[in-house]
């Protein structure tokens, strides 16, 4: 599923929404998973939280050599 998918959902009387199956599968969202909720201008964004173990090695190979400004440690 591409990055520009727009599907319609309905807000329940308890202000709940169901994430469509195609999006849940694409983003590997699972029941009980925590989400960050962000209000950005006139929209709501849900960002799945990841377990710290899933992030292991994601910076591997990053270039850490750069010149620092003289007033920085």
NORCORLIN-V746405 format. One record per pair of residues at least 6 apart in sequence whose ideal C-beta (glycine too) atoms are under 6 Angstrom apart, sorted by sequence separation. I is the first residue (numbers start at 1). J is the second residue. If there is no record, write none. Layout:
((I:J) (I:J))
This chain:
((11:17) (38:45) (9:17) (35:46) (36:47) (7:20) (35:48) (33:48) (34:49) (29:48) (1:22) (27:48) (1:26))
